[in-house]
Amino acid sequence: MCQYSAQDGFVNDWHFVHLGSRAVGGSGLLFTEATSISPEGRISPEDLGIWKDEHIPPLQRIVKFILAQNCVPAMQLAHAGRKASRSAPWKGSQLISPENGGWVTMGPSAIPNTDKEPPPAEMSREDITNSLQQWQDATARVQKAGFQLRANSFTFYDPRKFSKVFVNRKTKYVEMGVDKSTSTRSLFQVAYSVVVRG
């Protein structure tokens, strides 16, 4: 349910009404839209984010209201990987270049999302380590905001791509390989970091 209504990742009155009305309507469990763990992980510049502590207080306001309706507040953590930096659907979902307010996307390998787009930056070992830390830090902020569920694997765009041979062709490091025993390691590392932190 991406709303494309945030600025710098912050929720506002639109999100309060959007989520609050569903809680009032009798929902027992309510997930936010995909909420990015980093600025570069957003699908669009208008996506929700939880990459800094300043995002927490406005979220707490929404969580408090949802809980008051006897509804469980939950958050989808996300990283869009090579599918990031795009315009809203009604603007064509087009890739936004850094020159036009977008950013350089990242992926397991430098393989473009489509043949009409430039390739993403290939993630280094340091990039992967930083990403794992971002997942962990985001999980801590989700807890501080009061959400009772913290992740939805369907929004793990970034780590899931490591298990797909047509996206991940890394050969530099054994732990980033594409054989069945190692290609899913990044996904499990993310899951582990979130569960341990949670």
TORPA-567704 format. One record per residue: residue number from 1; z, x, y of N, C-alpha, C, O, CB in turn; residue in three letters. Coordinates in steps of 0.2 Angstrom, whole numbers, plus 5000, padded with zeros to 4 digits. Glycine has a CB too. Layout:
<pts>
PT   pos    n_z    n_x    n_y   ca_z   ca_x   ca_y    c_z    c_x    c_y    o_z    o_x    o_y   cb_z   cb_x   cb_y   code
PT   NUM      Z      X      Y      Z      X      Y      Z      X      Y      Z      X      Y      Z      X      Y    ALA
...
</pts>
This chain:
<pts>
PT   pos    n_z    n_x    n_y   ca_z   ca_x   ca_y    c_z    c_x    c_y    o_z    o_x    o_y   cb_z   cb_x   cb_y   code
PT     1   5000   5004   4994   5000   5000   5000   5000   5004   5006   5004   5003   5011   5006   4995   5000    MET
PT     2   4996   5009   5007   4995   5013   5013   4994   5009   5019   4990   5005   5019   4990   5019   5012    CYS
PT     3   4998   5010   5024   4997   5006   5030   4994   5009   5036   4991   5006   5040   5004   5004   5032    GLN
PT     4   4993   5016   5035   4990   5020   5040   4992   5018   5047   4988   5017   5052   4982   5018   5040    TYR
PT     5   4999   5018   5048   5002   5016   5054   5007   5020   5057   5011   5019   5062   5005   5009   5053    SER
PT     6   5008   5026   5054   5013   5031   5056   5011   5036   5061   5005   5037   5061   5016   5034   5050    ALA
PT     7   5015   5039   5064   5013   5044   5069   5018   5050   5067   5024   5050   5067   5014   5042   5076    GLN
PT     8   5015   5056   5065   5018   5062   5063   5023   5060   5057   5028   5063   5057   5023   5065   5069    ASP
PT     9   5021   5056   5053   5025   5054   5047   5031   5049   5048   5034   5047   5043   5028   5060   5044    GLY
PT    10   5032   5047   5054   5038   5043   5056   5036   5035   5054   5031   5033   5056   5040   5044   5063    PHE
PT    11   5041   5032   5051   5041   5025   5051   5042   5022   5058   5045   5025   5062   5046   5022   5046    VAL
PT    12   5040   5015   5059   5041   5012   5065   5042   5004   5064   5043   5003   5058   5035   5013   5070    ASN
PT    13   5042   5000   5069   5043   4993   5068   5038   4990   5063   5040   4985   5059   5043   4990   5074    ASP
PT    14   5032   4992   5063   5027   4990   5058   5030   4990   5051   5029   4985   5047   5020   4993   5059    TRP
PT    15   5032   4996   5049   5035   4997   5042   5041   4993   5041   5042   4991   5035   5036   5005   5041    HIS
PT    16   5045   4993   5046   5051   4988   5045   5049   4981   5043   5052   4978   5039   5055   4989   5052    PHE
PT    17   5044   4978   5047   5042   4972   5046   5039   4971   5039   5040   4967   5035   5038   4969   5051    VAL
PT    18   5034   4976   5038   5030   4976   5031   5035   4976   5025   5034   4972   5021   5026   4982   5031    HIS
PT    19   5040   4981   5025   5044   4981   5019   5050   4976   5020   5052   4973   5014   5047   4988   5019    LEU
PT    20   5052   4975   5025   5058   4970   5026   5056   4963   5024   5060   4960   5021   5061   4970   5033    GLY
PT    21   5050   4961   5026   5048   4954   5024   5047   4953   5017   5048   4948   5014   5041   4953   5027    SER
PT    22   5045   4959   5013   5045   4958   5006   5052   4958   5003   5053   4955   4997   5041   4964   5003    ARG
PT    23   5057   4961   5006   5063   4961   5003   5066   4954   5004   5070   4951   5000   5068   4966   5007    ALA
PT    24   5065   4951   5010   5067   4944   5012   5064   4939   5007   5067   4934   5005   5066   4942   5019    VAL
PT    25   5058   4941   5005   5054   4936   5000   5056   4936   4993   5054   4932   4989   5047   4938   5000    GLY
PT    26   5061   4940   4992   5064   4940   4985   5062   4946   4980   5064   4945   4974   5062   4934   4982    GLY
PT    27   5059   4951   4983   5058   4957   4978   5064   4960   4976   5069   4961   4979   5053   4962   4982    SER
PT    28   5064   4962   4969   5070   4965   4966   5069   4973   4967   5075   4976   4967   5070   4963   4959    GLY
PT    29   5063   4975   4968   5062   4982   4968   5056   4983   4973   5051   4980   4973   5061   4986   4961    LEU
PT    30   5057   4988   4978   5052   4988   4983   5051   4996   4985   5055   5000   4987   5055   4985   4990    LEU
PT    31   5045   4998   4983   5042   5005   4985   5039   5005   4991   5036   5001   4994   5038   5007   4979    PHE
PT    32   5040   5011   4995   5036   5012   5001   5029   5014   4999   5028   5015   4993   5040   5018   5005    THR
PT    33   5025   5015   5004   5018   5017   5002   5019   5025   5000   5025   5027   5001   5014   5017   5009    GLU
PT    34   5014   5028   4998   5014   5035   4997   5016   5039   5003   5014   5038   5008   5007   5037   4995    ALA
PT    35   5022   5043   5002   5025   5046   5007   5024   5054   5006   5027   5056   5001   5032   5044   5008    THR
PT    36   5021   5057   5011   5020   5064   5009   5025   5069   5010   5030   5068   5014   5014   5066   5014    SER
PT    37   5025   5074   5006   5030   5079   5006   5029   5085   5011   5033   5089   5012   5031   5082   4999    ILE
PT    38   5023   5085   5014   5021   5090   5019   5016   5087   5023   5012   5082   5021   5019   5096   5015    SER
PT    39   5015   5090   5029   5010   5087   5034   5003   5088   5030   4998   5083   5031   5010   5091   5040    PRO
PT    40   5002   5093   5027   4995   5094   5024   4994   5090   5017   4988   5090   5015   4994   5102   5022    GLU
PT    41   4999   5087   5015   4998   5082   5009   4997   5075   5011   4996   5071   5006   5005   5083   5005    GLY
PT    42   4996   5074   5017   4995   5067   5019   4987   5065   5017   4983   5069   5018   4996   5066   5027    ARG
PT    43   4986   5059   5015   4979   5057   5014   4976   5056   5021   4970   5058   5022   4979   5050   5011    ILE
PT    44   4980   5054   5026   4977   5053   5033   4982   5055   5038   4988   5056   5036   4975   5046   5034    SER
PT    45   4980   5056   5044   4985   5058   5049   4990   5052   5050   4996   5053   5053   4982   5059   5056    PRO
PT    46   4989   5046   5048   4993   5040   5049   4998   5039   5043   5001   5034   5043   4989   5034   5051    GLU
PT    47   4998   5043   5039   5002   5042   5033   5010   5043   5034   5011   5047   5039   5000   5047   5027    ASP
PT    48   5014   5040   5030   5021   5041   5031   5023   5048   5028   5019   5051   5024   5025   5036   5027    LEU
PT    49   5028   5051   5031   5030   5058   5028   5038   5059   5028   5041   5055   5031   5027   5063   5033    GLY
PT    50   5040   5064   5024   5047   5065   5023   5048   5073   5022   5052   5075   5018   5050   5061   5017    ILE
PT    51   5044   5076   5026   5044   5084   5026   5049   5087   5031   5050   5093   5031   5037   5086   5027    TRP
PT    52   5052   5083   5035   5057   5085   5040   5063   5080   5040   5062   5074   5039   5054   5087   5047    LYS
PT    53   5069   5083   5042   5075   5079   5042   5075   5073   5048   5078   5068   5047   5081   5083   5044    ASP
PT    54   5071   5074   5053   5070   5069   5058   5067   5063   5055   5068   5058   5058   5066   5072   5064    GLU
PT    55   5064   5063   5050   5061   5057   5047   5067   5052   5044   5065   5047   5043   5056   5059   5041    HIS
PT    56   5072   5055   5042   5078   5052   5039   5081   5046   5042   5081   5040   5040   5083   5056   5037    ILE
PT    57   5083   5046   5049   5086   5041   5052   5082   5034   5052   5085   5029   5051   5088   5043   5059    PRO
PT    58   5076   5035   5054   5072   5028   5055   5071   5025   5048   5071   5019   5047   5065   5030   5058    PRO
PT    59   5071   5029   5042   5070   5027   5036   5077   5023   5034   5077   5018   5030   5069   5032   5031    LEU
PT    60   5083   5026   5036   5089   5023   5034   5090   5016   5037   5093   5012   5034   5095   5028   5037    GLN
PT    61   5087   5015   5043   5087   5008   5045   5083   5003   5041   5086   4998   5040   5084   5008   5052    ARG
PT    62   5078   5005   5038   5074   5001   5034   5078   5000   5027   5078   4994   5024   5067   5004   5032    ILE
PT    63   5080   5005   5024   5084   5005   5018   5090   5001   5019   5092   4997   5014   5087   5012   5016    VAL
PT    64   5094   5001   5024   5100   4997   5025   5098   4989   5025   5101   4985   5022   5103   4998   5032    LYS
PT    65   5092   4988   5028   5090   4981   5028   5088   4978   5021   5090   4973   5019   5084   4980   5033    PHE
PT    66   5084   4983   5018   5082   4981   5011   5088   4980   5006   5088   4975   5002   5077   4987   5008    ILE
PT    67   5093   4984   5007   5099   4983   5002   5103   4977   5004   5106   4974   5000   5103   4989   5003    LEU
PT    68   5103   4975   5010   5106   4969   5012   5103   4963   5009   5106   4957   5009   5106   4968   5020    ALA
PT    69   5097   4963   5007   5093   4958   5004   5094   4958   4996   5090   4955   4993   5086   4958   5006    GLN
PT    70   5098   4962   4994   5099   4963   4987   5093   4966   4983   5091   4963   4978   5102   4957   4983    ASN
PT    71   5090   4970   4987   5083   4973   4984   5084   4980   4983   5088   4983   4987   5077   4971   4989    CYS
PT    72   5081   4983   4978   5082   4991   4977   5076   4994   4981   5071   4993   4980   5082   4992   4970    VAL
PT    73   5078   4999   4986   5073   5003   4989   5071   5009   4986   5075   5013   4983   5076   5005   4996    PRO
PT    74   5065   5010   4985   5062   5016   4982   5056   5019   4986   5053   5016   4990   5059   5014   4975    ALA
PT    75   5055   5025   4985   5050   5029   4988   5045   5032   4984   5047   5036   4979   5053   5034   4993    MET
PT    76   5039   5032   4985   5034   5036   4982   5033   5042   4985   5031   5042   4991   5027   5031   4981    GLN
PT    77   5034   5048   4982   5033   5054   4985   5025   5056   4983   5023   5055   4977   5038   5060   4982    LEU
PT    78   5022   5059   4988   5015   5061   4986   5013   5067   4990   5016   5070   4994   5011   5055   4989    ALA
PT    79   5007   5070   4987   5003   5075   4990   4996   5074   4988   4995   5074   4982   5006   5082   4987    HIS
PT    80   4992   5073   4993   4985   5071   4991   4981   5077   4989   4975   5075   4987   4982   5068   4998    ALA
PT    81   4983   5083   4989   4979   5089   4987   4972   5089   4991   4972   5089   4997   4978   5088   4980    GLY
PT    82   4967   5090   4987   4960   5091   4990   4957   5084   4993   4952   5084   4996   4955   5093   4985    ARG
PT    83   4961   5078   4992   4959   5072   4994   4962   5070   5001   4962   5065   5003   4960   5066   4989    LYS
PT    84   4966   5075   5004   4969   5074   5010   4965   5075   5016   4959   5076   5015   4975   5079   5011    ALA
PT    85   4968   5074   5022   4964   5074   5028   4958   5070   5029   4953   5072   5030   4962   5081   5029    SER
PT    86   4960   5063   5028   4954   5058   5029   4956   5053   5034   4962   5052   5035   4953   5055   5022    ARG
PT    87   4951   5050   5036   4951   5044   5041   4953   5038   5037   4953   5038   5031   4945   5043   5045    SER
PT    88   4956   5033   5040   4958   5027   5037   4952   5023   5034   4946   5025   5036   4961   5022   5042    ALA
PT    89   4953   5019   5029   4947   5015   5026   4942   5012   5031   4936   5012   5030   4950   5010   5021    PRO
PT    90   4945   5009   5036   4941   5005   5040   4937   5010   5045   4933   5008   5049   4945   5000   5045    TRP
PT    91   4939   5016   5045   4935   5021   5048   4931   5026   5044   4928   5031   5045   4940   5026   5052    LYS
PT    92   4930   5023   5037   4925   5026   5033   4929   5031   5027   4925   5034   5023   4921   5030   5036    GLY
PT    93   4935   5032   5028   4939   5037   5023   4935   5044   5023   4934   5047   5018   4939   5034   5016    SER
PT    94   4933   5046   5029   4929   5052   5029   4934   5058   5030   4939   5058   5033   4924   5052   5035    GLN
PT    95   4932   5064   5027   4935   5070   5028   4936   5072   5035   4931   5072   5039   4932   5076   5024    LEU
PT    96   4942   5073   5038   4943   5075   5045   4943   5083   5045   4948   5085   5042   4949   5071   5048    ILE
PT    97   4939   5086   5049   4939   5093   5050   4945   5095   5054   4948   5091   5058   4933   5096   5052    SER
PT    98   4948   5101   5053   4953   5104   5058   4951   5103   5065   4956   5102   5069   4955   5111   5056    PRO
PT    99   4945   5104   5067   4943   5104   5074   4943   5097   5076   4944   5096   5083   4935   5106   5074    GLU
PT   100   4944   5092   5072   4944   5085   5074   4951   5082   5073   4952   5076   5072   4939   5081   5071    ASN
PT   101   4956   5086   5072   4963   5083   5071   4965   5083   5064   4970   5081   5062   4963   5077   5074    GLY
PT   102   4961   5086   5059   4963   5086   5052   4966   5093   5050   4968   5096   5055   4957   5085   5048    GLY
PT   103   4965   5095   5044   4968   5101   5042   4965   5103   5036   4961   5100   5033   4976   5100   5040    TRP
PT   104   4966   5110   5034   4963   5113   5028   4966   5110   5022   4972   5111   5021   4963   5120   5028    VAL
PT   105   4962   5107   5017   4965   5104   5011   4966   5110   5006   4963   5115   5006   4961   5099   5008    THR
PT   106   4971   5109   5001   4972   5113   4996   4971   5110   4989   4971   5104   4988   4979   5116   4996    MET
PT   107   4969   5114   4984   4968   5112   4977   4969   5118   4972   4970   5123   4974   4961   5109   4976    GLY
PT   108   4970   5116   4966   4971   5121   4961   4965   5126   4961   4966   5132   4960   4971   5118   4954    PRO
PT   109   4959   5124   4962   4953   5129   4963   4949   5126   4969   4950   5121   4971   4949   5129   4956    SER
PT   110   4945   5131   4971   4941   5129   4977   4935   5125   4975   4929   5127   4975   4938   5136   4980    ALA
PT   111   4936   5119   4972   4931   5114   4970   4931   5108   4974   4936   5105   4975   4932   5112   4962    ILE
PT   112   4926   5107   4978   4926   5101   4983   4927   5094   4979   4925   5093   4973   4920   5101   4987    PRO
PT   113   4930   5089   4983   4931   5083   4980   4924   5079   4979   4923   5076   4974   4935   5079   4985    ASN
PT   114   4919   5080   4983   4912   5078   4982   4908   5084   4984   4910   5088   4988   4911   5072   4986    THR
PT   115   4901   5083   4982   4897   5088   4984   4894   5088   4991   4891   5092   4993   4890   5087   4979    ASP
PT   116   4897   5083   4995   4895   5083   5002   4901   5086   5006   4901   5086   5012   4894   5076   5004    LYS
PT   117   4906   5088   5003   4912   5091   5007   4913   5098   5005   4912   5101   5000   4918   5087   5005    GLU
PT   118   4916   5102   5010   4918   5109   5009   4924   5109   5004   4928   5105   5003   4920   5112   5016    PRO
PT   119   4924   5115   5000   4929   5116   4995   4936   5116   4998   4937   5119   5004   4928   5122   4991    PRO
PT   120   4941   5114   4995   4948   5115   4997   4950   5123   4997   4947   5127   4993   4953   5111   4994    PRO
PT   121   4955   5125   5000   4958   5131   4999   4961   5132   4992   4965   5128   4990   4963   5133   5005    ALA
PT   122   4959   5137   4988   4962   5138   4982   4970   5140   4982   4971   5145   4986   4958   5143   4977    GLU
PT   123   4974   5136   4979   4981   5138   4980   4983   5144   4976   4981   5146   4971   4985   5132   4977    MET
PT   124   4987   5149   4980   4989   5155   4977   4996   5153   4973   4998   5148   4974   4990   5160   4983    SER
PT   125   4998   5159   4970   5005   5158   4967   5010   5156   4972   5015   5152   4971   5007   5164   4963    ARG
PT   126   5010   5159   4978   5014   5158   4984   5014   5150   4986   5019   5147   4987   5013   5162   4989    GLU
PT   127   5008   5148   4986   5007   5141   4988   5010   5136   4984   5013   5131   4986   4999   5140   4989    ASP
PT   128   5009   5138   4977   5012   5133   4972   5020   5133   4972   5023   5128   4972   5010   5135   4965    ILE
PT   129   5022   5139   4973   5030   5140   4974   5032   5136   4980   5037   5133   4980   5032   5147   4975    THR
PT   130   5028   5137   4986   5030   5133   4992   5030   5125   4991   5034   5122   4993   5026   5135   4998    ASN
PT   131   5025   5123   4987   5024   5116   4986   5030   5113   4981   5032   5108   4983   5017   5115   4982    SER
PT   132   5032   5117   4976   5037   5115   4972   5044   5114   4977   5048   5110   4976   5039   5120   4967    LEU
PT   133   5045   5119   4981   5050   5118   4986   5050   5112   4990   5055   5109   4992   5051   5125   4990    GLN
PT   134   5044   5111   4992   5043   5105   4996   5044   5098   4993   5047   5094   4995   5036   5104   4999    GLN
PT   135   5043   5098   4986   5044   5092   4982   5052   5092   4982   5055   5086   4982   5041   5093   4975    TRP
PT   136   5055   5097   4981   5062   5097   4980   5066   5095   4986   5071   5091   4986   5065   5104   4978    GLN
PT   137   5064   5098   4992   5067   5096   4998   5065   5089   5000   5070   5086   5003   5064   5101   5004    ASP
PT   138   5060   5087   4999   5058   5079   5000   5063   5075   4996   5065   5070   4998   5051   5078   4998    ALA
PT   139   5064   5077   4990   5068   5073   4985   5075   5073   4988   5079   5067   4988   5069   5076   4978    THR
PT   140   5078   5078   4991   5084   5078   4995   5084   5074   5001   5089   5070   5002   5086   5085   4997    ALA
PT   141   5079   5073   5004   5079   5069   5010   5078   5062   5008   5081   5057   5011   5073   5071   5015    ARG
PT   142   5075   5060   5003   5075   5053   5000   5082   5051   4998   5084   5045   5000   5070   5053   4994    VAL
PT   143   5086   5055   4995   5093   5053   4994   5097   5052   5000   5100   5047   5001   5096   5059   4990    GLN
PT   144   5096   5057   5005   5100   5056   5011   5098   5049   5015   5102   5046   5018   5098   5062   5016    LYS
PT   145   5092   5047   5014   5089   5041   5017   5092   5035   5014   5092   5030   5017   5082   5041   5017    ALA
PT   146   5094   5036   5008   5098   5030   5004   5093   5027   4999   5095   5022   4996   5100   5025   5009    GLY
PT   147   5087   5029   4998   5083   5026   4992   5086   5028   4986   5089   5033   4984   5076   5029   4993    PHE
PT   148   5085   5023   4981   5089   5023   4975   5084   5025   4969   5086   5027   4964   5092   5016   4973    GLN
PT   149   5077   5025   4970   5073   5028   4966   5068   5033   4970   5067   5031   4976   5068   5022   4962    LEU
PT   150   5066   5038   4967   5063   5043   4971   5056   5046   4970   5054   5049   4974   5068   5049   4971    ARG
PT   151   5053   5043   4965   5046   5046   4964   5042   5041   4959   5045   5037   4956   5047   5053   4960    ALA
PT   152   5036   5042   4960   5031   5038   4956   5026   5043   4954   5022   5046   4958   5028   5032   4960    ASN
PT   153   5025   5045   4948   5021   5050   4945   5013   5048   4947   5009   5053   4947   5021   5050   4938    SER
PT   154   5012   5042   4948   5005   5040   4950   5003   5043   4957   4997   5043   4958   5004   5033   4950    PHE
PT   155   5008   5045   4961   5006   5048   4967   5006   5056   4967   5006   5059   4972   5010   5045   4972    THR
PT   156   5007   5059   4961   5007   5066   4960   5000   5069   4961   4998   5072   4956   5011   5068   4954    PHE
PT   157   4996   5067   4966   4989   5069   4966   4989   5077   4965   4984   5079   4961   4986   5067   4973    TYR
PT   158   4993   5080   4968   4992   5088   4968   4994   5091   4962   4989   5094   4959   4997   5091   4974    ASP
PT   159   5000   5090   4959   5001   5093   4952   4997   5090   4946   4995   5094   4942   5008   5092   4951    PRO
PT   160   4995   5084   4947   4991   5081   4941   4985   5085   4940   4982   5085   4935   4990   5074   4942    ARG
PT   161   4982   5087   4946   4975   5090   4946   4975   5097   4942   4970   5099   4939   4973   5092   4953    LYS
PT   162   4981   5100   4941   4981   5106   4937   4980   5105   4930   4978   5110   4926   4988   5109   4938    PHE
PT   163   4981   5099   4928   4979   5097   4920   4972   5095   4919   4970   5094   4913   4984   5092   4918    SER
PT   164   4968   5095   4924   4961   5093   4923   4956   5099   4924   4956   5102   4929   4959   5088   4929    LYS
PT   165   4953   5100   4919   4948   5106   4918   4943   5106   4924   4941   5111   4926   4945   5107   4911    VAL
PT   166   4941   5100   4925   4935   5100   4930   4938   5101   4937   4934   5102   4942   4932   5093   4930    PHE
PT   167   4944   5101   4938   4947   5103   4945   4950   5110   4945   4950   5113   4950   4952   5098   4947    VAL
PT   168   4954   5112   4939   4957   5118   4939   4954   5123   4935   4954   5122   4928   4964   5117   4936    ASN
PT   169   4951   5128   4938   4947   5133   4934   4950   5140   4935   4947   5145   4935   4940   5133   4936    ARG
PT   170   4957   5140   4937   4960   5146   4938   4960   5151   4932   4961   5148   4926   4967   5145   4940    LYS
PT   171   4959   5157   4933   4960   5162   4928   4964   5168   4930   4965   5172   4926   4953   5164   4926    THR
PT   172   4966   5168   4936   4970   5173   4939   4977   5174   4935   4979   5180   4934   4971   5173   4946    LYS
PT   173   4980   5168   4934   4987   5169   4931   4987   5165   4925   4985   5159   4925   4992   5166   4937    TYR
PT   174   4991   5167   4920   4991   5164   4914   4995   5157   4915   4993   5152   4912   4996   5168   4909    VAL
PT   175   5000   5156   4920   5003   5150   4920   4999   5145   4924   5001   5139   4924   5009   5151   4924    GLU
PT   176   4993   5147   4926   4989   5142   4930   4982   5141   4926   4977   5138   4928   4987   5144   4937    MET
PT   177   4983   5142   4919   4977   5142   4915   4975   5135   4913   4979   5130   4915   4978   5146   4909    GLY
PT   178   4970   5134   4910   4967   5127   4909   4968   5125   4901   4966   5120   4899   4960   5126   4911    VAL
PT   179   4971   5129   4897   4972   5128   4890   4977   5123   4890   4981   5122   4894   4973   5134   4886    ASP
PT   180   4978   5119   4884   4982   5113   4884   4990   5115   4884   4994   5111   4887   4981   5110   4877    LYS
PT   181   4991   5122   4883   4998   5124   4883   5001   5126   4890   5007   5126   4891   4999   5129   4878    SER
PT   182   4996   5127   4894   4998   5129   4901   4996   5125   4907   4998   5126   4912   4996   5136   4902    THR
PT   183   4990   5121   4906   4987   5118   4912   4992   5112   4915   4991   5111   4920   4981   5115   4909    SER
PT   184   4997   5110   4911   5001   5105   4913   5007   5108   4916   5012   5104   4918   5003   5100   4908    THR
PT   185   5008   5114   4916   5014   5117   4919   5016   5115   4926   5022   5114   4927   5014   5125   4918    ARG
PT   186   5011   5115   4930   5013   5113   4937   5016   5106   4937   5021   5105   4941   5007   5114   4941    SER
PT   187   5013   5101   4934   5016   5095   4934   5023   5094   4931   5027   5091   4934   5011   5090   4929    LEU
PT   188   5024   5098   4926   5031   5098   4923   5036   5102   4928   5042   5100   4928   5031   5102   4916    PHE
PT   189   5033   5107   4931   5038   5110   4936   5040   5106   4942   5045   5106   4944   5034   5116   4939    GLN
PT   190   5035   5102   4944   5037   5097   4949   5042   5092   4947   5047   5090   4950   5030   5093   4952    VAL
PT   191   5040   5089   4941   5045   5084   4938   5052   5087   4937   5057   5084   4939   5042   5082   4931    ALA
PT   192   5052   5093   4935   5059   5096   4934   5062   5097   4940   5068   5096   4941   5058   5103   4930    TYR
PT   193   5059   5100   4946   5062   5101   4952   5064   5095   4955   5070   5095   4958   5057   5105   4957    SER
PT   194   5061   5089   4954   5063   5083   4957   5069   5080   4953   5074   5078   4956   5057   5078   4957    VAL
PT   195   5069   5080   4947   5074   5078   4943   5081   5082   4944   5086   5079   4944   5072   5078   4935    VAL
PT   196   5080   5089   4944   5086   5093   4945   5089   5092   4951   5095   5091   4952   5084   5100   4944    VAL
PT   197   5084   5091   4957   5087   5090   4963   5090   5083   4964   5095   5082   4968   5081   5091   4969    ARG
PT   198   5087   5079   4960   5090   5072   4961   5096   5071   4957   5099   5065   4957   5084   5067   4958    GLY
</pts>
